[in-house]
């Protein structure tokens, strides 16, 4: 956790001093009352409740003070999520600006309408089916490559986004980033740009535009196969 204004946290040093001053004051008050007051009147001057109840209001005040100081320092928390586990991203509008009424329609209403319009286009133009068709074409070629070259340790993906994983040992599945780089370079030399991915940079991922033609897709896959042949054979 980090703070935008960390110097404000110096004020936390005042809290122990305030606690010490309060304890000293309570002890002096009790001592003075016991020394100069008639014993019969003592319960009327000194709180007879158990210690923790007597000090509870001030304890709550100190906790609130600490929380206020930390809040003024503006803490920022960063959560690291492993890439293979980061499947959903949630955006929180803490300032509620999306619901502001200074513009009509609101920002939230416009965003919702845009999202629904995108989903309508997906349905009207059959983009989901097109993605599945492209994915099946690419996956079938990748699986054929995996049968041909043992350095391709895995073929995985969803829809039109798929990847092959390159390994140095088909049994242990040891990642081979250098081999992936060699394939990418061989493809670039033949006019095809490929993208390395994965936490070990040993995967080659592809996500083609949905408007790609069958001829263009076949040509790209053929060049990719040539690069694999040049690097893995």
N, C-alpha and C positions, 0 to 999 in steps of 0.2 A: 504494500500500500504506500502511496506517495501523497504529498500534500502540496497544494498550489501555493499556500502561504505558510510554510513551515515555521517561520519565526513566531507566529502567533502561539505556537505550542509552548513557548517559553513561559507563557502565563500560567501553565499548569504547575509551575514551581510555587505559585502562590497558594495552591490548595493545601499542601501540607502545613504551610505557615498558618493558614486560617484554622485548620483543624487543631494545631497545637495551641493557638491563641484561645480557641473555644474551650479546650480541655483545661487550660490554666484558669480561665475565667470561671468555669464551673467549680473547680476545686476551691478557688478562693471564696466564691459565693457560699458554698456549703460550709466551709471552715468558719467564715465570718458569722454565718447564721447560727452555727452551733456554739460559737464563743460568746456572742453578745445577746442572744435571744433566750427568752424563757423557754425551757424544754417543752412546756405545754403548747406553746405557739409554733414550735419548729415545723410540724407537718403543714402548717398554713403557708410557710415561707419557702420550704424546699419540696420539690416534687417527690412524692413517695412512690411513684410508679417504678417498675423494674427498669434497670439501666437502659436496655436496648429500646424500650418504648419511649423513654424520655428523650433519647437522642435521635429517634427516627426522623422527625421533621427536618432537622438540620442535615442529617445524612442524605436525605432525598435532595435537599438544596445543593449539597456539595456534588452529588452525582449529576444533577442538572447543570451545574456550573461547568463540570468537566465536559459534558456533552456539548454545551454551547461553545466552549473554546475549541474543541475538536471540529465542530461544524463550521466555525468561522475560518479555520485553517483549510477548509475545503479538501477533504480527502478524496483520493482517486484510487479505486481498486481495479487491478488488471488480472483477469482470469485467463490462464493459458489452457486452451483445450487442444488435446492431440488432434492432428489433422484428420486422422481416420475416424474420429468420434464427432467431429464438428459437422453435423448433418442439418441443423436448424439454427438460424440466426434470428434472435428476437430483438426488435428495436423498441425501446421504452421512451416514450415522450414525457420525460419528467416535468418539463415546463408547461405541458398541456397546450403548447402553441398550435398543435394540429386542431384543437377544438376551439381556438380563439374565434371570437365573433366580430373581429375588426374587418373581415372580408366576407363577402357573400358570393357564392357558397363558401363554406369553410374549407380549409386546407384538407381536412380529413375527408370531407365529402368528395372533393375533387380527386384525391388519391384513390378512394374507393371506386369511383366511377371509372377511372383510368384502368384500375386492376380488372374490373369486370369487363371492360371493353377488350382488354388483351385476351381474356379467357374466351370471349365471343369469337375473336379472330382465330384462336386455336381451334375452336369447334367448326367454324364456317369454312376454313381453308384446310381442315384435316391435317394440321401440323403434327399432332401426336402420332397419327398413323404414318405420316411421312418419316418422322424420326425413328419409329420402329422399323420401317422398311430399310432405311439407311443403315441402322444398327445391325440388322440381320445380314446385310451384304458385307459390312466390315467385319463382323464377328466370324462369319464363315471363312473369310480369307485369313483372319488371324489364327483361327483354330487349325487351318491347313498349314500355316507357318509353324505353329507349335508342334505339329506332327513331324515336320521336316527338320526343324532345328531344336535340339534339346536345350539350347541356351535361353529359349523363351520359356520361362518358368510358369507363367500364368497369363491368362487372358480374362479380363474382367471389365465391367462397365454397365451402363444403363442407357437404353435407348441409343441415340446416335453418339454418345460419348463413351468411348472405349479406350482401353490401353493394353499394351503388352508389357510384361515385366521381364527384364533381362537379368539372368543369373549366371554365375561362373560355375556353379555345381548344381545339377538338376535334382540331386538328392537332398542337399542341405538348403537349397534355395538361397544361396549366398548372393546378395545384391551385387551387380556389376555395373557401376556407374560409368566406367571407362568404355565398356562395350556399348552402352546406350549412346554415349557421346560419339563413338565411331559411326554408329548407324545414322545419327542425326547429321553428321558431317558428310557422310556418303550420299545421303538423300539431298542435302543442300547443293552438293556438287552436280546433282542431276536435275536441279530446278524445283525440288520439293522441300518446303519448310516444315519441319516437325518440331514438336515441343516435348522436352524432357520434363518429367514430373515425379512425384513420389517423395517420401521423406528421405530416401537414400539416392534420389536422382537417377534411379535405374529403370524408370518406366518411361515409355513413350506414349503419350496420350493424344487422341484425335477427337475433335468435335467440329464436324463440317457444317457449313451453312445448310439450312433446310432447302434452299433453292438450288443446290448443286444438281447438275444433271447426271444421269447414269454414266454417260461417256466420260465426264470429268472425274467422277468417282473412280471408275475403272482405271483411268489413266494414272490417277494419284496412287492407287493401291499397287499398280504395276511398278511404278517408280520406287515405291516403298519396298516392294519385294526385291527389286534389284539391289537396293541399298543393303538389305538384310543379307542377300546372297554374297555381296562383296565383303561384308564385315564378319559374317558368321561362318562362311564356308571354310 
